[in-house]
Amino acid sequence: MDQISEKLFKWFNGSKAPPDMVQIYPTNRCNLECIFCTQRLNTYNLEEEVSNKKFLEDLKKVCEK
């Protein structure tokens, strides 16, 4: 059974299955103004940031097995 099938099987049977990948964006701030970026749609609060405490809490959750 491949890795994805194993995770789906665990999830289907009610067990926790860790994600394959996690992306964390600790800030929405950016001054590059790329033409393809969704930030140009003004859907994000560009001043909003994740606190260090919250970032470390989330990172700990991701790393737990």
C-alpha positions in Angstrom: 0.0 0.0 0.0 1.5 3.4 -0.9 1.8 6.2 1.6 -1.3 8.1 0.4 -3.5 5.0 0.5 -2.2 4.3 4.0 -3.2 7.7 5.2 -6.6 7.5 3.6 -7.2 4.1 5.2 -6.2 5.4 8.6 -8.4 8.5 8.2 -11.4 6.4 7.0 -11.1 4.2 10.0 -11.1 7.1 12.4 -7.4 7.4 13.1 -5.3 10.6 12.8 -3.3 10.8 9.6 -0.6 13.5 9.4 -0.5 15.8 6.4 1.9 15.3 3.6 2.9 18.9 3.5 2.2 22.0 5.6 2.6 25.6 4.5 2.8 28.3 7.1 2.6 31.9 6.3 3.6 33.8 9.4 2.8 37.2 7.8 0.8 38.6 4.9 3.3 41.4 4.4 5.0 41.6 1.1 6.2 44.5 -1.0 7.0 42.6 -4.2 3.7 43.4 -5.9 3.9 40.4 -8.3 1.2 40.6 -11.0 0.1 37.0 -10.4 -0.2 37.2 -6.6 -3.6 36.9 -5.0 -2.7 39.6 -2.5 -3.4 42.1 -5.3 -7.1 41.2 -4.9 -7.0 42.7 -1.5 -8.4 39.6 0.1 -5.8 39.6 2.9 -5.2 42.0 5.7 -1.6 42.9 4.9 -0.9 44.0 8.5 -2.0 40.7 10.0 0.7 38.5 11.5 0.9 35.3 13.5 2.4 35.7 16.9 5.6 33.9 17.8 3.7 31.9 20.5 1.0 30.8 18.0 3.6 29.9 15.3 5.5 27.7 17.8 2.3 26.1 19.0 1.2 25.2 15.5 4.6 24.0 14.6 4.6 21.7 17.6 1.2 20.3 16.6 2.5 19.6 13.1 5.6 17.8 14.3 3.7 15.5 16.8 3.0 12.0 15.6 
